[in-house]
Amino acid sequence: MKSAVTTVITAADAAGRFPDISDLKAVKASFDRAAARMEAAEKLASGIDNVTADALKAVYSDGKYDLATRDKCARDINHYLRLINYCLIAGSTGPLDEWGIAGVREVFRTLGIPTSAYIEAFSYIRERVCVPRDMDQQAANEFKDLL
């Protein structure tokens, strides 16, 4: 799995060099944002079912999508929110890149779930985050960046 440290080391190694000062600054910046990421991860973990339910309600309430796909969509939104939570903790997009993105379009096509429902759900979640009700500004930024 990718982290800020492994990403820097891998990139430097691929270039045939040792990590330089700019690489170390990138790692430090990731560490500096760790408290905000942990706050976002904690808040998301404590309300993940409510966030999923609110997003589904927003997407499926207008009758635009077939209700038969709602349970599959709920399962997947929850799964992706858990991957985002993992990314917040890891400080990288590695979990999403490795487990969430590859091949997802084909999976959704096979299941018959329109990808636009997911886009609307995650857009709704991004817009729903309220500072300071849900989390502080830096934590909200970390969360929204992953969405």
PyMOL commands that set and color helices and strands:
alter all, ss='L'
color gray80, all
select helices_A, chain A and resi 4-14+21-32+34-60+67-90+94-101+104-111+115-128+137-146
alter helices_A, ss='H'
color red, helices_A
deselect
rebuild
show_as cartoon
